[in-house]
Amino acid sequence: MDFNATVFGQLIFVFALIMGGICYYLGRRKTQSPILAGVIGFALSIIPILGLIYLAVLMFKKDIISASEPISH
């Protein structure tokens, strides 16, 4: 099967877009700056293993408590 560099680059770009969106979604719950989390996720996904490691770090990070949530004791 012929698999040229253009197709490979397009697949990496689509993967980076998807990972950036997932990192943004997780960043809304787990960080103070979700846009930065999404941009970092996109940038690190240029090398897919780094993007997956960053995604795992975000997944295992504790959720932040927002001001609108009631505090239960």
Stockholm file with secondary structure:
# STOCKHOLM 1.0

chainA/1-73         MDFNATVFGQLIFVFALIMGGICYYLGRRKTQSPILAGVIGFALSIIPILGLIYLAVLMFKKDIISASEPISH
#=GR chainA/1-73 SS CCCCHHHHHHHHHHHHHHHHHHHHHHHHHHCSCHHHHHHHHHHHTTSHHHHHHHHHHHHHSCCCCCTTSCCCC
#=GC SS_cons        CCCCHHHHHHHHHHHHHHHHHHHHHHHHHHCSCHHHHHHHHHHHTTSHHHHHHHHHHHHHSCCCCCTTSCCCC
//
